[in-house]
């Protein structure tokens, strides 16, 4: 196990929608995830598909289109 590496975890897609007035479309979430991937973020938290069934297809799509989520 490497101890000299910092891992970056981003919760923008998960927590951002909890902010008053913020609504992410599925396409918007995918674009944000792509930008986070370009920034080499190690883990992207995309939502709560088990609590929000409408998040499941979006989470699956993001998982299929970027390297790791």
PyMOL commands that place a pseudoatom at each C-alpha (Angstrom):
pseudoatom trace, name=CA, resn=UNK, resi=1, chain=A, elem=C, hetatm=0, pos=[0.000, 0.000, 0.000]
pseudoatom trace, name=CA, resn=UNK, resi=2, chain=A, elem=C, hetatm=0, pos=[1.373, 3.389, -0.991]
pseudoatom trace, name=CA, resn=UNK, resi=3, chain=A, elem=C, hetatm=0, pos=[1.510, 5.965, 1.736]
pseudoatom trace, name=CA, resn=UNK, resi=4, chain=A, elem=C, hetatm=0, pos=[2.872, 8.827, -0.366]
pseudoatom trace, name=CA, resn=UNK, resi=5, chain=A, elem=C, hetatm=0, pos=[-0.277, 9.410, -2.421]
pseudoatom trace, name=CA, resn=UNK, resi=6, chain=A, elem=C, hetatm=0, pos=[-3.275, 11.602, -1.707]
pseudoatom trace, name=CA, resn=UNK, resi=7, chain=A, elem=C, hetatm=0, pos=[-6.650, 10.421, -3.044]
pseudoatom trace, name=CA, resn=UNK, resi=8, chain=A, elem=C, hetatm=0, pos=[-9.217, 12.998, -4.067]
pseudoatom trace, name=CA, resn=UNK, resi=9, chain=A, elem=C, hetatm=0, pos=[-12.903, 12.229, -3.556]
pseudoatom trace, name=CA, resn=UNK, resi=10, chain=A, elem=C, hetatm=0, pos=[-15.496, 14.602, -4.997]
pseudoatom trace, name=CA, resn=UNK, resi=11, chain=A, elem=C, hetatm=0, pos=[-19.094, 14.764, -3.790]
pseudoatom trace, name=CA, resn=UNK, resi=12, chain=A, elem=C, hetatm=0, pos=[-20.289, 17.613, -6.023]
pseudoatom trace, name=CA, resn=UNK, resi=13, chain=A, elem=C, hetatm=0, pos=[-22.854, 15.464, -7.841]
pseudoatom trace, name=CA, resn=UNK, resi=14, chain=A, elem=C, hetatm=0, pos=[-24.116, 13.857, -4.644]
pseudoatom trace, name=CA, resn=UNK, resi=15, chain=A, elem=C, hetatm=0, pos=[-24.233, 16.919, -2.406]
pseudoatom trace, name=CA, resn=UNK, resi=16, chain=A, elem=C, hetatm=0, pos=[-24.685, 19.653, -5.003]
pseudoatom trace, name=CA, resn=UNK, resi=17, chain=A, elem=C, hetatm=0, pos=[-28.314, 18.768, -5.573]
pseudoatom trace, name=CA, resn=UNK, resi=18, chain=A, elem=C, hetatm=0, pos=[-28.977, 19.255, -1.882]
pseudoatom trace, name=CA, resn=UNK, resi=19, chain=A, elem=C, hetatm=0, pos=[-28.338, 22.983, -2.353]
pseudoatom trace, name=CA, resn=UNK, resi=20, chain=A, elem=C, hetatm=0, pos=[-31.421, 25.133, -2.696]
pseudoatom trace, name=CA, resn=UNK, resi=21, chain=A, elem=C, hetatm=0, pos=[-32.111, 26.004, -6.338]
pseudoatom trace, name=CA, resn=UNK, resi=22, chain=A, elem=C, hetatm=0, pos=[-29.547, 23.588, -7.791]
pseudoatom trace, name=CA, resn=UNK, resi=23, chain=A, elem=C, hetatm=0, pos=[-30.860, 21.024, -10.259]
pseudoatom trace, name=CA, resn=UNK, resi=24, chain=A, elem=C, hetatm=0, pos=[-28.537, 18.821, -12.295]
pseudoatom trace, name=CA, resn=UNK, resi=25, chain=A, elem=C, hetatm=0, pos=[-29.866, 17.201, -15.446]
pseudoatom trace, name=CA, resn=UNK, resi=26, chain=A, elem=C, hetatm=0, pos=[-28.514, 13.730, -16.291]
pseudoatom trace, name=CA, resn=UNK, resi=27, chain=A, elem=C, hetatm=0, pos=[-26.556, 15.313, -19.145]
pseudoatom trace, name=CA, resn=UNK, resi=28, chain=A, elem=C, hetatm=0, pos=[-25.191, 17.970, -16.814]
pseudoatom trace, name=CA, resn=UNK, resi=29, chain=A, elem=C, hetatm=0, pos=[-24.112, 15.345, -14.304]
pseudoatom trace, name=CA, resn=UNK, resi=30, chain=A, elem=C, hetatm=0, pos=[-22.295, 13.429, -17.027]
pseudoatom trace, name=CA, resn=UNK, resi=31, chain=A, elem=C, hetatm=0, pos=[-20.476, 16.576, -18.177]
pseudoatom trace, name=CA, resn=UNK, resi=32, chain=A, elem=C, hetatm=0, pos=[-19.442, 17.408, -14.608]
pseudoatom trace, name=CA, resn=UNK, resi=33, chain=A, elem=C, hetatm=0, pos=[-18.221, 13.826, -14.155]
pseudoatom trace, name=CA, resn=UNK, resi=34, chain=A, elem=C, hetatm=0, pos=[-16.182, 14.106, -17.356]
pseudoatom trace, name=CA, resn=UNK, resi=35, chain=A, elem=C, hetatm=0, pos=[-14.584, 17.320, -16.117]
pseudoatom trace, name=CA, resn=UNK, resi=36, chain=A, elem=C, hetatm=0, pos=[-13.789, 15.693, -12.770]
pseudoatom trace, name=CA, resn=UNK, resi=37, chain=A, elem=C, hetatm=0, pos=[-12.222, 12.775, -14.632]
pseudoatom trace, name=CA, resn=UNK, resi=38, chain=A, elem=C, hetatm=0, pos=[-10.103, 15.214, -16.665]
pseudoatom trace, name=CA, resn=UNK, resi=39, chain=A, elem=C, hetatm=0, pos=[-8.999, 16.746, -13.361]
pseudoatom trace, name=CA, resn=UNK, resi=40, chain=A, elem=C, hetatm=0, pos=[-7.903, 13.232, -12.323]
pseudoatom trace, name=CA, resn=UNK, resi=41, chain=A, elem=C, hetatm=0, pos=[-10.266, 13.002, -9.357]
pseudoatom trace, name=CA, resn=UNK, resi=42, chain=A, elem=C, hetatm=0, pos=[-9.898, 9.508, -7.886]
pseudoatom trace, name=CA, resn=UNK, resi=43, chain=A, elem=C, hetatm=0, pos=[-13.510, 8.914, -6.821]
pseudoatom trace, name=CA, resn=UNK, resi=44, chain=A, elem=C, hetatm=0, pos=[-16.713, 10.649, -7.870]
pseudoatom trace, name=CA, resn=UNK, resi=45, chain=A, elem=C, hetatm=0, pos=[-19.784, 10.266, -5.684]
pseudoatom trace, name=CA, resn=UNK, resi=46, chain=A, elem=C, hetatm=0, pos=[-22.645, 10.604, -8.164]
pseudoatom trace, name=CA, resn=UNK, resi=47, chain=A, elem=C, hetatm=0, pos=[-25.761, 10.383, -6.015]
pseudoatom trace, name=CA, resn=UNK, resi=48, chain=A, elem=C, hetatm=0, pos=[-27.952, 8.164, -3.881]
pseudoatom trace, name=CA, resn=UNK, resi=49, chain=A, elem=C, hetatm=0, pos=[-29.454, 5.649, -6.335]
pseudoatom trace, name=CA, resn=UNK, resi=50, chain=A, elem=C, hetatm=0, pos=[-30.716, 3.453, -3.497]
pseudoatom trace, name=CA, resn=UNK, resi=51, chain=A, elem=C, hetatm=0, pos=[-32.680, 6.352, -1.985]
pseudoatom trace, name=CA, resn=UNK, resi=52, chain=A, elem=C, hetatm=0, pos=[-33.504, 8.137, -5.234]
pseudoatom trace, name=CA, resn=UNK, resi=53, chain=A, elem=C, hetatm=0, pos=[-34.484, 5.637, -7.937]
pseudoatom trace, name=CA, resn=UNK, resi=54, chain=A, elem=C, hetatm=0, pos=[-34.302, 8.389, -10.569]
pseudoatom trace, name=CA, resn=UNK, resi=55, chain=A, elem=C, hetatm=0, pos=[-30.541, 8.663, -9.837]
pseudoatom trace, name=CA, resn=UNK, resi=56, chain=A, elem=C, hetatm=0, pos=[-29.879, 5.020, -10.743]
pseudoatom trace, name=CA, resn=UNK, resi=57, chain=A, elem=C, hetatm=0, pos=[-29.873, 5.343, -14.579]
pseudoatom trace, name=CA, resn=UNK, resi=58, chain=A, elem=C, hetatm=0, pos=[-27.714, 8.461, -14.354]
pseudoatom trace, name=CA, resn=UNK, resi=59, chain=A, elem=C, hetatm=0, pos=[-25.232, 6.766, -12.012]
pseudoatom trace, name=CA, resn=UNK, resi=60, chain=A, elem=C, hetatm=0, pos=[-25.077, 3.727, -14.285]
pseudoatom trace, name=CA, resn=UNK, resi=61, chain=A, elem=C, hetatm=0, pos=[-24.512, 5.902, -17.361]
pseudoatom trace, name=CA, resn=UNK, resi=62, chain=A, elem=C, hetatm=0, pos=[-21.703, 7.820, -15.680]
pseudoatom trace, name=CA, resn=UNK, resi=63, chain=A, elem=C, hetatm=0, pos=[-20.095, 4.567, -14.505]
pseudoatom trace, name=CA, resn=UNK, resi=64, chain=A, elem=C, hetatm=0, pos=[-20.155, 3.224, -18.049]
pseudoatom trace, name=CA, resn=UNK, resi=65, chain=A, elem=C, hetatm=0, pos=[-18.742, 6.353, -19.677]
pseudoatom trace, name=CA, resn=UNK, resi=66, chain=A, elem=C, hetatm=0, pos=[-15.830, 7.257, -17.427]
pseudoatom trace, name=CA, resn=UNK, resi=67, chain=A, elem=C, hetatm=0, pos=[-12.936, 5.163, -16.152]
pseudoatom trace, name=CA, resn=UNK, resi=68, chain=A, elem=C, hetatm=0, pos=[-13.862, 4.680, -12.489]
pseudoatom trace, name=CA, resn=UNK, resi=69, chain=A, elem=C, hetatm=0, pos=[-16.571, 6.187, -10.255]
for i in range(1, 69): cmd.bond("trace and resi %d" % i, "trace and resi %d" % (i + 1))
show_as sticks, trace
zoom trace
